[in-house]
Amino acid sequence: MKPLLYILCSFLMLSSAKAQDSSFLLVRSFRGDIADATMDNLDNLYLISTTGQVRKFNANGDSAGIYNQTRNYGKLYSIDVSNPLKPILFFKDFSTIVLLDRFLSNRGVLDLRKLNILQPGAVGLAYDNTIWVFDEYDNKLKKIDDQGNKLLETADFRTALNTTIRPQKIINDNGLVYLADTASGVFVFDNYGSFKKKIALKNWSSLLIKENYLIHTVGDEIVVYNSSTFTDKRKRIPGSFQPYIHAFSTPTKLVTFSGDSLRIYQYRF
């Protein structure tokens, strides 16, 4: 009787795992030198190599652009593709922003030190296609245009908020600016830099914001947090997807990757 019970339990566990996996559909995979990756709202995929080369692939998996000027500004710290027509590259060690077009051709370069932004910690595209920069030197959020003209500067957040912010990401969405610090939480401002609230969202490894939803990965889970209702939905990434080193999620896609391979899954809750 016990062997039969063991077989039945094993079958139920296997069936449950398959049911869980069935909500994820593998749609595309890539191989090569992959140090980082991101995806825009048109499902274009951007692969960053260990040398800093950026390759763009459209939603069908076809090559759509390449950025090869990899040794000019040191290591690529971040890429913002919130506007697929205007990706921006941030080279933190050289305090430099590179502006690209939709084919990843160079449109311009901003040396932030020359703009008196002495210690840029994070950058992000603004709703009007200008650029947000967080300056860790004076703990201020600053807004500049493509020519480097300063359009806006907040007060020192150490005084205004009685805390020090060290964001890794700046996301401008739905009339709000999010300074996201995986250690301290997400600080929310309006488009003029006035503080609105803090969201106690920490320890995320990737973060995307769409309207009131903060879509992030934490460990082996996709979490969608609704900042209006203060509720979240969680979905476990199937163990069968291992091994991978990194993962990030859009509202409909899960992307997992390691040093030499990447997979894109369509998923639903």
N, C-alpha and C positions, 0 to 999 in steps of 0.2 A: 504493500500500500504506500509506503514511504517513497520508493522510487517513482511510483506513478504521480504522487503529489509533487515531487521535485520537478518532474518533467512538465507537469501542468503549470507550475509556478514559473518555470523558465520560459515556457511558451507565452504566458501572459506578459512577462517582462519584455520579451522580444517583440511581441505584438504592440505593446505600449511604445517602445522605442521607435518602431517603424511608423506608428501613427504620428509620433512627434516629428520624425524626420520628414514625413510627407508634406508638412506645411512649408518646407524649404525646397525649392526647385533650383537645381544647378543650371544656370543659363549660359555661363561662359567661364573659361579659364585661360590664364596666361602663364607663361614661363619666362624666366630671364633673371636679370639682376634687379631685385626689387628691395629698396630700402624703406620706401614709404609709398602711400597711394591715397588718392582722394577722388571724389566723384561730384559733378555739378548737378544742377536741377534738371538737366536734359539727359542725364545718364551718360554723359561723356566721362570716361575714366582717364585719370592722370597717374602715370607711373613714374616714380622718382628712383633713379639708380643710386648706388653707393658713391658714384662720382658727381652726383647732382644733376645728371641729365634728366630732362622731363619729356616724357612721351605722352601724347594725347591719342585716345582711341574713342571713336564715336559709339553710339549705342549698339551698332551692329558689329563692333569689334574691329572696324577698319581704322588704319592709321590716319590721324587727322592733324598732326603737327608734332614738331620736335624742337626743344630748346637745348642747344648744345654748348652755350657759353659757360661751361661748368667751372672753370678755374679762375674766373675774374674776381669773385667776391667771397671766396671761402665756402663754407658749408651752408647749404640751404636749410634754413630753420623752419619755414612754413610757406605754404602756398594757399592763397584764397581764390576760390573759383566760384564764389557766390554769383558773379556775373560772368557767364561763359564767354562773353565778348571781350572781357577785360580781366584776365587772370593777373594776380600780382604775386611776385616772389619776394620773400623777406630773408635777407642775409644778416642775421643778428650780429655776428662777430664783426662785420664790416659796416654795420649801421646803414645798410643800403636796401632800397626797394627797387625792383625791376618791374616795369610795366610791360605787359605782353598784349598781343592781339589774339584773336580766336584761333589763329594758326600757330601761336606761340612764337611769333616774331617779336623782336625787341622794339617797343614803342618809346621807351625812355627810361632813364635811371635817376633816382633821387638819392643823394648823399645826405642822410638825415643830420649828420654832424654839422654840415654847412648850414643847416636850417636851425641850428641851436637846439636840436633835440639830442641830448648828450648821451642818453642811455636807453634807447628804445627797447622795450621788452616784448611788445606784441603789436601787430598791425592787422587791420581788417578794412574791407571795402565798405564805404558808407552807402546809404540808400540813394544818394544823388551822384554816385560814382566818384566822389572824392574819397579821401583815405583817412581813417582813424589811426592814430599812433598813441600808444601808452608809453610815457617817458618815466622810467623807474627813477631817474635822477631826482626829479621834483615831484614824483607821484601824481602826475597830471595826465589827463586825456586831452589830446590835441588833434585838430582836424586840419588837413592840408589838401591842396589841389595838386594836379599833375605837374604844375610848374614849381611846386614847393612853397606856394604862398600859404601862410597860416590863416585859417578861416575862423578858428575857434580854439579856446583854451580854457579848461576848467580851473577851479581853485585846487590847491593841494589837498588830495583826499585824506592825508594823514590828519589834517586839521578838520576838514568837513565831516569825515566819517569816523574820526578817532581810531583809524586802523591803517595798516599798510597793505596795499593791494599788489599782487604780483601775477597778473593774468597771463595765461599761455595763449588764449584766443580772444579775439574781438569779433563779435557777430552783431550785425545790424539787421534787424528784421521786424516788420510789422510796427514801425514807428518807435522801436526801442533799441537801445544799444546794450549789449550784454558783455561784461568783462568777466571771463570765465577763468577761475583759478581752481585747479583740481584739489588744492590743499585747503582753501578758505571758503569756497562757494562761488556762486554766480551773482555779481553785482549788476543791477539793472538801472539804466539811465534813460532819459528821453533824448531826442535828437539834438538837444541843446546842451547836453551834458549835466542836466539836473538829476540828482539821485532820486530813484523811485522806491526801490526795495532790494532786499537781498534774498536769494534762494539758496537754502542750505543743501546744495547739491555738490558733493565732494567725491573724490577718489574715482572719477570717471577716467577712462582711457581714451575715449573719443566723444565728441559732442557735436550735435547738429540741432539747430533751432528752426522751427517752422511754426509761425503764428504763436499760439500759446503753448506749444508742445516742445519739450526739450528731450530729444532722442539721443540716448547715450549708451555706451557699452560699459559694463562694470563686471570684471571677471568673465564668467561664461554666460552672461545675461544681456539681452537687449531690454532697456528700460525706457518707456515713453512716459514722461512726467507732464501732467497738465497743470500749468502754473495758475490757472484760473480756479480749478476745483481742488487743487492740492492732492490729487490722486495720481496713481501711476499704474501702468500695465507692464508686466514682466514676461519675457519669453526666454527660455533657456536655449542656448546654442547647443545643438546635439553634440554629444561626445564623439560621435563618429566623424565629425569634421576635423578633429585633431589629427596630426599636430599642426598648429599654426602659431605664429608669434603675436600677430596683431589682428584686430578686427574693428570695423566700424560699420555703422548702419545709416541708411537713409530711410524715409518713410516706407519704402517697399523693397529695398535691397539690403542684403547683408554681404559684406566683403571681408573675406579672411585672406591673410597673406603671411608668407614667411620670406626668407632671403631669396628664394628662387622660384616661387610659384604664387599665384593669386587665383582665387575663385570668387565668382559673383553668384549669389543665390537670390532668387525672388522669394519673398516670404509674406506670410499674413499671420495676424493674430487670431 
